[in-house]
Amino acid sequence: MSGQHNKYERRQIRRYRIRNRVSGSNQRPRLSVFRSARHIYAQIVDDVQGTTLAAASSREDLGKLEGKGRLPSCAAVGKRLAERAKQKGITKVAFDRGGYLYHGRVKALADGARAGGLEF
């Protein structure tokens, strides 16, 4: 049965399709998102040099959060990442959703990064 993929394979296909278009440069690095069942991770990557410029995740201590569930922590991760990026002088990024739908936790992280001052 060719043409049938499980959800992880479908995500990889979407991820590679996005990565063909989105690449991080020195002027506009790539904000890459990884979402696991419990946590969310984000990093800002310069693909030309192959280096991670800033990173944040929900595994860090984010302090007291308002609201319940995982969405407030995702927004806090976005804000923390934006703060770290500003310290390095990064204001503009290219958003790489990593094959995930721009919805829910991924959208909350993006909104938090925008609230923290990143442009994308």
Protein Blocks (a to p, Z undefined) as FASTA:
>chain_A
ZZiacfklmmmmmmmmmmmmpccdfklccddddddfkbccdddddfknopafbdcdfkbc
ebjaededjklmmmmmmmmmmmmmmmnopabdcddehhpacehjlmmmmmmmmmnopaZZ
